[in-house]
């Protein structure tokens, strides 16, 4: 119900819209506003009107009015003094304007009214134009009723189309001709309007800034995205309006807050290229600068902490990117220097259009200065708070540093045990002295699936096809105690084994491994059936967490039955060797990526004291040195090189098990040759291995998008002597392709030997994951 009431004392107006019947009642009670002698408005006094329809109670009046279908006017008080209002039209003027009505002037006024039946008959006769036959009276007084029947029935229209009365054909003979929609002429196609964009005046602003304003505009311009074509001129006008706003935004981002940007569309001046020219005329105006900079914050330690990390200066232009960057630096610097709960508030810049400058105000909530306290954790946990402490690179009482918190978060992610994990500081209120308080780090855990199945396939000349599969339960023995089952199947090697690995074993980044495996290798140099048990403690790099310093040390024992060339018989005989040894490795890595390095260098040294037990006890030392370097010519072009030196000291060549000797050749050694193919050859044409080697490689790597090409030259040789001889080097050259993925590049190399010898393959192919080095 809608209700409008005018409560002024001289009148009462009420409009109500009710649902009953959809009626709208409007009553205007004028009371004593009209003079009592006015003949045109003879009404009862307002008091009598109110008495005739007494007002209901206030809380029921609207509903009762709605049900009764009437509007009630409240009575005026008896002592109300209403003003006298003169009539708008005097009685004399009103009466003189109304003509007198007299039956003598028009006799029709005194005649009785015609009945409705007679009126309808007369009108029907006039509209039909029918006339009765001369001398005959119309039947029933109406020519339309020629048959004398006062009730006339309407008959069916005559059927003049024979098809309408013909029987329908059987449905199996019914044919439907498809409707053919006529195609419009080529001239009826949508008209395409060509246009070009002309920006004038923007170069004035471009000269004052290092930013490419026109480039920023072009990247977002609706007219530019339209590529000079539109359906009609209205579309061009809409794009022009949008680009006008964009131009103002681009200018404001560099400090021009009051530019004048005008637009228009002109006919093209080039007769050969008809169309329109969308013109954006720019007048940058004043470039606003900071007249004052106010950072409202509590004192910090050191006192200049905020000022040192807030590069904005009075007098410099108000550039949006500079402002946002300065605020971000403050938001980062405070948590890095002991203020974990600092918050940067909403900036305020008050611009003065007349002076062309602005006052910048930034509120900063510093919060308490904190020191690292303890840890709490909850959620679907992979391990407890005690192990979280092992992963942290800080101790209780150290000044809070958000960089160390980020490092802890990365370490938690690197465990691969969580689907999501979060680390948040929490206030404790516990005083730590020196105006600081302890901060608790709360770790919210959401453990992910602990089991993983993985596999890989590779191919290399001399090694054939190799397929590997692993099943891993990463947290079978918490914390981070993984059980790994692995198997390998290939044309030259087969085997299976199990590994127990504890990551972050008592210390961050330290890994303990225990391995038991059995495998069979069938190479040209030897064939071996081997069982192996090894233990190892290491600090290794991973694709997620690449480390500058790495190390490894351990122990291994193996029993192996291997074929070796027997000079006495001229054949290969299988001998059994028992080998026990220690191993130690140290690495230094400054490269930028583990699987696809583009700069930096690597250096790795391996030392393995071993002893072979067969017909006696033969101790010896195996040692190897690897070095590689990477130099970027450009973002897409990298030069890479590596060298490898190896030696075995303390035992004769044939006192060492063939699998423990040194070999050169293959995908990770000298490409262009088969696996282990270089070095001294036995009379049967197969290699026997050596006690030293030297290798070198050079690559030119070019990348375009997710693909790349590599040209390379490799060189190397294995020797019977215990020290590398650097003579009789063999060379291989080739070209490779790379497909870069988020887990490293897929590698395909094709190489050929230089000065190929009899029995050597013309081409050798290598497929694997990761760069060659």
N, C-alpha and C positions, 0 to 999 in steps of 0.2 A: 504494500500500500504506500503510495506517495502522498504526502500531505504538505500543503503550503498554507501558512496562516499569517496574515498581516495583523499585528496587535496594536496598531495605532488607534488612539481613542476615538478618532472621527469615523472609523469604519472597521468592518470585520470581513475578511476575505478567507474563505476556506475552500481548498480544492482537494478532493479525495478521490482516489482511483481504487475502486473495489473490484473484487473478482466476481461478485454475483451479477450475472447478466452482462458483465463488461460495461456497466453503465458508469457514466461520469456525471456527477452533479455539481453544478456551480451556482452558488447563491450569493448574491451581493445585497447585503442589508445596508441601506443608506440611512435609516433612522430619520432623524430630523434634518438631514442634509437637504431634502427636497421641501419646498414650501407646501404648506397644506392646501393651498388653493390651486396647485398645478393640476390641470385636468388630465395631463398626459401620464401621470404617475400617481394613481389613487391606490395607496397601500395602507395597511394597518400600521399603527405606531409600533416601534420596535419592541416596546414593553408587551403589547398584546401578542406580537409574534412569538416572543420568548415564552409567554405564558401558555400559548397554544401547544407548544412543543417543549416541555421542560427538559433541561439538559441532564443527561445521565451522570453518574459518578465518573470522575476523571479516569479511573482505571478500567472502566467498561464502556466508555462512550464510543470509542472508535469501532469496537466490535458490534455494538447495538446499532449504530448508524449504518454499518455495512449490511447487517441482517435486515434492517427495516427499509433499506434503499432510500433513505432520506437524509437530508442535511439539516442540522438544528443550529440555530443562531442563538447564542446566549443573550439573556435579557440585560439591558443597561440599567444601572442603578437609577433609582427615582430622582435623586438629586443631581444627576449628570447635567451639566450646562453645555449644550451643543451649540456651536456657532451657526449663525444664520447665513445661508448661502443663497445668493441671487440665482434665479433660474438662468440657464444658458440661453434658452429661447423664450421670450415673453409670450403669455397666453394669446394676446391679440395677434402677434405675428404668426404664431402657430396656427390659429383658427383661420386666419385669412389665407393661409397657404393651402388649406385643404378644401377642394371643391365640394360644393353641396350636392347631395344625392336626393333626387325627387322622382317619383314614379311618373309624373307628368312629362318629364323630359325623355324617359325611356320606358315604353310600355312593357318591354320584356322583363323589367324588374319585378312586375306584379304577377307574372305568370307562374304556375306551379312548375317545379323541377321535373325534368324528363326522367323516367325510370331508367335504371341501368340496362335492362333488357332492351328497351326501345332504343336507347343510345347505341348499343352494340349492333343492333340490326341496321340502324341507319348508317352507321359507319361502314358496315360490311357491304351495303348496297352502293355506297359512294365509291369504295375502293375497287369493287368488282366491275362496275360499269355495266352490269347486266340490266336489261330492260324486258318486261313481259311482252308477250305477243299482243298486237293491237286488238283491243276489245276483250282481252282476257285478264283476269286479276292474278297477280302473283300468288302462287300457293303458299299458304301459311304466312302471307304478307312478305315473303322473302324470295326474290328471283333465284337465289342460289339453291333453294330446295325445290327443284323442278319435279321430283317424284312425289312430292307431298309428304315425304317422311321427315319429321322434325329431328330425327336422329340419323346423321349422315355417316356412313362408314367409308374409310379410305381404302380403295382397292390396290392390288399389286400393279406395279408399272408393267406395261407390255414388254415382252422379251423379243427384241429384234435381232439379237446376235445368236446364231445357231450354235456357236461354239460353247455358249453357256449351258445349253441343254444336252450337249454331247456327252456320252459316258467317258469316265476317266480311263486312260490306258493302263494295262497291267504294270505293276511296279518294276518288273524286270525289264520292261521295254521303255521305261521312263528315262529320258535323256535330259541332262542338264548342260547347257552351254556355259562354260566359264565366262565370267564377266571380264572383259578386256578393259583395262584402265589405260586410257590414252596418255602417252607421255607428252609432257610439254616440250615445246620447241627449245632449242638451245638458247634462244633469245630470252626465254622465260626464266633462266637460271638466276640465282642471286647475284646481284651486282657487287663486284669487289672494288673497294675504293683503296687506291694506293696513297701512301703519305710518306713523308720524311720528317724527321725531328731536327729542329734548329734551336740550339741553346745559345743565348746571347748574354754576355755580362758576367758569366761565371768565372772567366779567367781572372777577373779582378780579385776574387777571393782565393783562387788557386795560387796566386803569387805570394800570398801571405802565409801559406801553410805547406808543410811537406806532404800532407795527405792529398791523394788524387781524388778530389771531390767529384769530378765528372765520372771517374771510374766507379766510385761508390754509387752514384746516381744511376749509371748505366746498368749496374748489376741488379737493381731492383725496379727499374722503370717499366711501367706497363706498356708504354709506347715501344720501348725497345723489344720487349718480349713479343709484341705483336708483329715484329719483323716487317714493318712497313705496309701491312695489309689489314683492312677492316671491312666489315659487312656494309657499313654505312658511315656517314659523317657523324651521326649521333654517338656511335661507338668511339670514334676518334675523340670527340669532345669529352666523353666520360673518362677516357684514358688520360687526356690532357689535364682534367681536373684532379685526378688521382696523382699524377706526376707533379702537379703544382704543390700539393701537400708534401710529397716526398722531397721535393727540392728544399722546402722550408725545414724539414726534419734534418736533412743532410747538412744544411748550413748551420742549424742550431747546434748540431753535434760538434762543430768546430768553433762555436762562439758567436756566430751571427744570429742573434735572437730577434732582430727587427728588420728582416729583409723585405724588400718589395718584389713580389713575384707576380708578373702579369702574363697572361696567356692569350693567344689568338690563333685562328686558322686562316691562312692565306692561300689563294690559288697558287699552284706551282708556276714558277717563272720559266721552267724548262718546257718548251713546246714538245720536245721529244718524249718527255716523261710526264704526262698529265696526271693530276692528282692534287693533293693538298699538302701544305707545309704547316706542321704544328710548331708554333713558336713559343718558347718559354723565355721571357725577358726577365733577367735577374738584376736587381740592384741590391748588393749585399748589405749596404749601410755600414754602421759601426760594428766593429768586432769587440765584444764585451770582454773586460779584463777584471781580475779580482782586485777590489779596492780594500778588502779586509778579509782575513781568514781567522776564524775562531774555532778552536777545538776544545770543547768543554768536557774535561775528564779529571778524575781524581789524580793525585800525585802518583808517580810510578818509580820503580827502582830498576835502572838508573832514571834520574829525572828527565833526561832527554830521549827516553825510549820512543815515545810517540813522535816527537819532532824529528828524530833521526830517520824515521821510516815514513815520513809524510812529505813528499817532494814538492807539493804545491807551494808557489810563492806569490806574494802580492805583486800585481802588475802583469802577470802572465795571462794569456787568453784563457777563457773558461771553456776548456775542451772536455767533452763528456768522457772520452776514453782516459784522459789523464786523471780526472776526478775519480772515476771508478777504480783505476789502478792504484791511486793513493789510498783509498779506503780499504782496498783489498790488502795492501801491504801492512796497514795497521792491524787489520783483522788477523793476519798471519803472524806478525811480529809479537804481539802480546802473548798468545799461547806458547810461542816458542821461547819466551823469556819469563815463564813462571806465572802467567795469568790465564788459567784454563777456562775461566768463566767470563772472559771479556766479550763484550758485544758492541758492535758499531751500530749506532742508531741511524735514524732517517735524516739525511742531509737537508739543509734549507739554504737556498740561494735567493737572496732578495736583489732583484735587478732594478737599476735606475736607468730608465730609457733616455733621460736628458743627458746624464753624464756618461752613459755607455759602460757602466761597470756594475759589479755585483758584490754583495757581502755574503760570504760563505760561512755557514755555521754547521758544525758536526758534533753531535753529542756522542760520547763514548763512555760506556759503563765498564770500568776496569775490573771490578770484583776483587776478591782476596788473592793474594800471592800464595802459591801453593808449592808443596814438595810431594814427591811420590810417597804414597803410603802402601797399603796392601792391595789385594785383589779380591773381588767377589765374582761369582759366576752363577748363572742359572740357565734354564732352557733344556733342550734335548742335548745333553752334554756328551762330548766325545772324550773329554778328560777333565780333571779337576783343576782348582786354582793353583795347586802346588806345581803342576806341570806348566801352567801359564807363566809362573815366575821363572821357570827354566828358559822360556822363550824370550823373556824380556832382557833388553840390553841396558838396564838401569837397576839401581838398588834403592831400597827404602832410604828416604832422607835427601835424595838428590833433587835439585830444583826441577820443577815440572818443565818439560819440553815436549811440545806436541809432535815434533819430528820423531822422537823416540816412541811415542804412542803409535804413530803411523807405521814405524818399523815393526812394532809388535803386531799390528793388524796384518801387515804383509806376511809375517811369519806364520800367523794363524791360518791365513789363506793358503800358504805354501804347503801346509800339511795335507791338503786335499781331503780333509775329513769333514768339512762343513759345506752345507748348501748356502747358508748365510751366517755371518759372524759380525758383531759390532762391539766396539770398545768405547766406553763413555766415561768421562770423569764425573765423580760425585763428591759433593761437599761433605765433610765430616765435622767441622768445627773444632777438631783437635789441634791445639797449638803445637807448632814445630819449632818455635823460637825464631828470633830475628824478624818478627812481624809476619811470619808465614804460618800456614796450617797444612796438615796432611790432606792429601787428595786420594780417594780410593778409586781405582779403575774397575768398572763393572763390565764384565764380558758376557754378552748375550749370545749363547750358542744355539745353533740349529744344525744338528749333525746331519750330514748327507749320507747317501748309500756308501757303505764301506768297501764294497766289492767292485772290482773292475776286471773286464776281459779285454785284452788288447792283442793286436797282431800286426805283423809287417811282412812284406815280401820284397826280395831284392834279387838282382842278378849281376854277376861279374864273370868275366872271362877267366877260366881256370877254376872258379868256384861253383859255377852253375847257378841254378835257381835255389834260393834259400827262403824258407818260410818259417816264421817264428810266432809263437802264441804264448801268452802269459795269463794266468789267473791270479789276482791279488786280493787279499783281504787286508786292508791297510790298518785296521785297528783290532785285530784278533786278540792281541795281548796288550791291552792299554797300559801306559799311554804310548801310542804310535808304534806298537809292535806288530809288524806286518808279516804275513806268511805269503810267499810267492811260489807258485808252481809254474815252471816254464818248460817248453818243449821246442825242439827245432827239427825240421825235416827238409832235406834238400838232396840235390843230386850228389853232393860230395860230403855232406855231414848230416848226422842224425844224433839225437840225444834228448835227455830229459833230466830235470833236476828240481830241487826245492831249496828255497832260500828263506832264512829268517832274518829280518831287518828291523832294527829299532832306530828310528830317526830321532834326532835331538836327544841322544842317549846321555842323560845327566848333564848335558851342556848344549847350548844352542849350536845348531849346524853340525853336530857330531853324529856320525852314523856308525852303527855296529852291524856287521853282517856275518852270518854263518851259512856256508854253502855246501851242499852235497849234490853231486851230479855224476852222470855217466854218459859217454858219447862215443861216437865212431866217426873218424875222419878218413876220407879216402882221396888223397891228393896224389899228384904225380911224384912229389918228393917222398912221400911216405904214406902208409896206411896204418891207423892206430885205433885200438880199443882202449879207452881210458876211463878210470874212475878217479874222482878228485874230491878232496875235502879241504876247505879253506876257511879262514877267519880273517876279518879285515876291519880296521877302524879308520874312518876317513872323514875328511871335510871336502866334499865335492861340490862343483857347480851343477846347477840344474837349469832347464829353460826358464823356470820361474824365478830362481834366485841365483844369479851368476855372481861368483865371488872372485875377488882379486887374488887372494892367497888360498891355495888348496894343498892338502897333504893326504897321504894314505900310507899305512903300514900294516903288515899282517904276516900270516904264516900259511903255507899250503903244503899238502902232501898228496902225491898221486902215484898210482900204479898204472903202467901203460905197456901194452904189447904192440910194438911197432916194427914195420918192415924197414930194412936198411940194406944198402948195396954191400954185398960181400965180395971183396976183391979176389979171394981164393977160388970161389966157385963161379964168379961172374954173374951171380943171380942175386935177387933180393930175398933176404931171410927175415923172419919175424923174431925179434928179441924182446925180452921183458926187462923193463927199467923201473926202478923205484926211486922217486925223486922227492926230496924234502927241501924246503927253502923258506927264507924270509924275503920280504920285499918292502921297499920304501920308495915313496914318490913325493916330490915337491913341485908345485906349479905356481906360476905368477902370470896373471892375465889382466891386461889393460884394454882388451877389445870391448866393443860396444854390444856384441851379441854372441851368444854361445853357438848357434847353428848357422848364422849368416853375418859374420863380422864384416864391417866396412872400414874400421879404423882401429889403431892400437896394435899391440903385439902380444905374443904368448911365449912362454918359456917353461918347459917341463923336463925334469930329470928323474929317471927311474934307475934304481939299483936293486939287484936281486942276488944275494948270496945263496947259492944252491949246492946241493951234493947229490950225485947219482950213485946208486948202489946197484951193481950188476955182478961183475966178477971181482969187484973191489969197491973201495970208497973213493970217489973222484969229486972233490970240491972245486968249485969255480964261482966266478962272479959275472953276472950278466949286467950290462949297463947300457943306457940309451939316453940321448939328448935330442929333444925336439924344439925347434924354434920357428915361429911364423910371424909375419908382419903384414899389415893392411894399410894401404894409402889411398884415400879418396881423391881422385882427380876432379870429380864433380859429384852431385847428388846421385847420379845414375851410373857413374863410371869409377871402378875401383881396381887398383892393381894389388895383387897379393903374391907373396912368396914364402917358401918354407925350406928348411933343411932338416935332415935327420942323420945322426951319427950313432953307430952301435958297435959294441965290442963284447967279447967273451974272453975272460982271462982265467988261466989256471988249469985247463984241461985240453986234451987232444980232441980233434974234431969228431972222431968216431967213438970217443968215450962219452960223448954227450948224446942224449936221446934226440933223434931227428926232430921231434916236435919242439925241442928247446933251442935249436940252432937258429941262426939269423938268415932271413930270406928277403929278396927284393923282387918287385914286380906285382902288378895287380892294381885294383881300383884305388886303394889307399896308399899306394907306393909309387910305382912307375907305370903309368897308364900307357897302353900300347903293347903290353906284354901280359902273358897269362899269369895267374896267381903263383907266386914263388918261383917263377920261371928263370930268373936271372941268377948268376953265380956259376960256380963250378958244376959241370955236368958229369955224371957217371957214364961209363961206356955204354949203358943202355939208353942214353939220351935223356935221362931224367935228372933233375937237380939233386944235389946232395946237401945243399945249405952251406953256411959259412960261419966264421967266428967274428966277422966284422962286416959292416956295410956303410955306405953313404948314399944319400938320396937328396934330390933338390927338385923344386917345382916352381913354376912361375905361371900366373894366371892373369888375364885381363877380363874383368867381369863387367858386362853392360846390362843394365836393367831398364825395362820399359813396362810400367804398370806391374802386373802380376807375373810377367814373363821376363826372361833374361837369356843372354847368350854368353858363352865363355870360350875364349881361345887359350890354349895352355901348351906348355912345353915341360916335360918331365925328364929327369935324368937320374941314373943310379946304377949300383952294382953291389954284389955281395962277394966276399973274399974268404979264402981259406985262412989267411993270416989273421992275427988277433987285433990288428989296427987297420983302419980304412986306408986303402992305397990310392984312391982318387985317380985310378987309371982304368983303361978299358971301359969307360962309361958307356952305357947304352941310353939312347934318347928315344922318346916317344912324343908325338905331337897329335893334337886333336882339337875338336870343337865339342862344346856341350850345350845343352839346353837346360833352363831352370824354370820351374813353375813354383812361385812363392805362395805359401799357405801360412796360416796363423800359427802352425806348429813347426815351421821351418821349410826350406826349399826342397822340392822334389828334383833329383839330379839324374840326368841322362847324359853320359859322356861317350863319345866315339873317338877312338885313338888308333893310330897306326905306328909301328916301329920305324925308326929311321935306320937305313942300312940293314934291312931285314935279312935274317939268316935263314938257312934251310930249316924247315919244320915250324917256323914261327908264323902265326896267323897274320894275314894282311890287315885285318881290322879286329879290334876288340871293343866290346860294349860293356858299360858299367851303369847300373841303375841302383839308386839308394836314396836315403833321406839325408839332407844336410849337405853343405859344401864339402869338397874333397879335403879341405883343411881350413 
